């Protein structure tokens, strides 16, 4: 399945332009849809995700207690450690489940509210460090040498990732699992 074309078709089928940014928290009235049209759009997004053959959703939800760990000094450490754990999960999927490491490119959503790009710079540095040193459990020899940062407006993959993160966050924080249940077959859980 060509995921980008499937998402573009879904946008057009719902009266949106192919370049319209639609994320989990997009207000349906802001993009000119009724609530029912927006729900129909979202259901189709989850059908697209669930029809992908080699897709695993790996996410990390950080409990506030993590901030009290001795190796956590600030929010940058939280992001850095989360990146390492996600890289390990992707590596594990590629090497264990697929039996062969595929070339892997990491694309990260840039932080629009980080005017100095400090978080993006720190994540890029942490990514390069992980490539060079690996982690206690693995190395990342098949990962691209650079993590790419993209604005979600320009990247359908980041918009899809946002549609995955939203229901997971909602289920963890509010206990609402209506949208989460649609993603459950593709979710891998890890906790720290």
C-alpha positions as CSV (number, residue, x, y, z in Angstrom):
1,X,0.0,0.0,0.0
2,X,1.3,3.5,-0.8
3,X,0.6,5.1,2.4
4,X,1.0,8.7,1.2
5,X,-1.4,8.3,-1.6
6,X,-3.9,6.5,0.7
7,X,-3.9,9.4,3.1
8,X,-4.1,12.0,0.3
9,X,-7.1,10.1,-1.1
10,X,-8.7,10.1,2.3
11,X,-8.2,13.9,2.6
12,X,-9.7,14.5,-0.9
13,X,-12.6,12.1,-0.3
14,X,-13.4,14.2,2.8
15,X,-13.2,17.6,0.9
16,X,-9.8,18.6,2.1
17,X,-6.8,19.5,0.0
18,X,-3.9,17.0,-0.2
19,X,-1.6,19.4,1.6
20,X,-4.0,20.0,4.5
21,X,-2.4,19.3,7.9
22,X,-4.7,17.0,9.9
23,X,-3.4,15.8,13.2
24,X,-5.0,14.1,16.2
25,X,-5.9,17.4,18.0
26,X,-7.0,19.3,14.8
27,X,-10.3,21.0,15.4
28,X,-12.7,19.7,12.8
29,X,-14.4,23.1,12.3
30,X,-11.0,24.7,11.6
31,X,-10.6,22.5,8.5
32,X,-14.2,22.9,7.4
33,X,-15.5,19.5,8.4
34,X,-18.6,18.5,10.4
35,X,-18.0,16.2,13.4
36,X,-19.3,13.2,11.5
37,X,-17.1,14.0,8.5
38,X,-14.1,14.3,10.8
39,X,-14.9,11.0,12.6
40,X,-15.2,9.3,9.2
41,X,-11.8,10.8,8.2
42,X,-10.2,9.6,11.4
43,X,-11.7,6.0,11.1
44,X,-10.2,5.8,7.6
45,X,-6.8,6.9,9.0
46,X,-6.9,3.9,11.4
47,X,-7.9,1.6,8.6
48,X,-4.9,2.7,6.6
49,X,-2.6,2.2,9.6
50,X,-4.0,-1.2,10.4
51,X,-3.7,-2.4,6.7
52,X,0.1,-1.7,6.6
53,X,1.9,-5.0,6.7
54,X,5.0,-4.1,8.6
55,X,4.0,-1.4,11.0
56,X,4.5,-1.5,14.7
57,X,3.6,1.5,16.9
58,X,6.2,1.9,19.7
59,X,5.5,4.7,22.1
60,X,6.7,5.8,25.5
61,X,4.6,7.5,28.1
62,X,6.7,8.9,30.8
63,X,5.4,9.0,34.4
64,X,6.2,12.0,36.5
65,X,8.2,9.7,38.8
66,X,10.8,9.4,36.0
67,X,11.8,13.0,36.7
68,X,13.1,11.9,40.2
69,X,15.5,9.3,38.7
70,X,19.1,10.3,39.5
71,X,20.1,10.4,35.8
72,X,17.3,12.8,34.9
73,X,18.2,16.4,35.3
74,X,15.8,18.2,33.0
75,X,13.3,17.7,30.2
76,X,16.1,17.2,27.7
77,X,17.1,14.0,29.6
78,X,13.6,12.7,29.4
79,X,13.5,13.3,25.6
80,X,16.9,11.8,25.1
81,X,16.1,8.7,27.1
82,X,12.8,8.3,25.3
83,X,14.6,8.5,21.9
84,X,17.1,5.8,23.0
85,X,14.2,3.5,24.1
86,X,12.3,4.0,20.8
87,X,15.5,3.3,18.8
88,X,15.9,0.1,20.7
89,X,12.3,-1.0,20.1
90,X,12.7,-0.2,16.3
91,X,16.0,-2.1,16.2
92,X,14.4,-5.0,18.0
93,X,11.5,-5.1,15.6
94,X,13.8,-5.0,12.6
95,X,16.2,-7.6,13.8
96,X,14.0,-10.0,15.7
97,X,10.6,-9.9,13.9
98,X,11.9,-9.4,10.4
99,X,15.0,-11.4,10.8
100,X,17.0,-8.9,8.8
101,X,17.9,-5.3,9.6
102,X,16.5,-3.0,7.1
103,X,18.0,0.4,6.4
104,X,16.2,2.7,8.9
105,X,15.6,6.5,8.7
106,X,14.4,8.4,11.7
107,X,12.1,11.3,11.0
108,X,11.2,13.4,14.0
109,X,8.6,16.2,14.3
110,X,10.4,19.5,14.9
111,X,9.2,21.5,17.9
112,X,7.4,24.6,16.5
113,X,7.4,26.2,19.9
114,X,11.2,25.8,20.4
115,X,12.3,29.0,18.6
116,X,16.0,28.3,19.4
117,X,15.7,24.7,18.1
118,X,17.5,23.6,21.3
119,X,15.4,20.4,21.7
120,X,15.9,19.5,18.0
121,X,19.7,20.1,18.3
122,X,19.8,18.0,21.5
123,X,17.8,15.2,19.9
124,X,20.1,15.2,16.8
125,X,23.1,15.1,19.1
126,X,21.6,12.2,21.2
127,X,20.8,10.3,18.0
128,X,24.4,10.6,16.7
129,X,25.7,9.6,20.2
130,X,23.4,6.5,20.2
131,X,24.7,5.6,16.7
132,X,28.3,5.9,17.8
133,X,28.0,4.1,21.1
134,X,24.8,2.1,20.9
135,X,23.0,1.4,24.2
136,X,23.6,-1.2,26.8
137,X,21.5,-3.7,24.7
138,X,22.3,-3.0,21.1
139,X,24.0,-1.0,18.3
140,X,22.3,0.8,15.5
141,X,24.6,0.0,12.5
142,X,21.7,-0.1,10.0
143,X,20.2,3.3,11.0
144,X,20.8,6.3,8.9
145,X,23.7,8.5,10.1
146,X,21.4,11.5,10.6
147,X,17.9,11.9,12.1
148,X,15.7,14.1,10.0
149,X,13.5,16.8,11.4
150,X,10.4,17.8,9.5
151,X,7.4,19.9,10.1
152,X,4.2,17.9,10.3
153,X,2.6,20.2,7.8
154,X,5.1,18.7,5.2
155,X,5.1,15.1,6.3
156,X,2.2,12.7,6.2
157,X,4.1,10.2,8.2
158,X,4.4,12.6,11.1
159,X,0.7,13.4,10.8
160,X,0.0,9.6,11.0
161,X,2.3,9.3,14.0
162,X,0.4,12.1,15.7
163,X,-2.9,10.1,15.1
164,X,-1.2,7.2,16.9
165,X,0.2,9.2,19.8
166,X,-3.1,11.0,20.5
167,X,-5.3,8.0,21.4
168,X,-2.5,6.4,23.4
169,X,-2.0,9.6,25.4
170,X,-5.8,9.9,25.9
171,X,-6.1,6.3,27.0
172,X,-3.2,6.6,29.5
173,X,-4.3,10.0,31.0
174,X,-8.1,9.8,30.8
175,X,-8.8,6.1,30.5
176,X,-10.7,6.6,27.2
177,X,-9.9,3.8,24.9
178,X,-12.3,4.2,22.0
179,X,-9.6,5.3,19.4
180,X,-6.9,3.4,21.2
181,X,-8.7,0.1,20.6
182,X,-8.5,0.7,16.9
183,X,-4.7,0.8,17.1
184,X,-4.2,-2.0,19.6
185,X,-3.2,-4.6,17.0
186,X,-0.2,-2.5,16.0
187,X,1.0,-1.3,19.5
188,X,4.0,-2.6,21.3
189,X,4.2,-1.5,25.0
190,X,7.3,-0.7,27.0
191,X,7.5,1.1,30.3
192,X,10.2,2.7,32.4
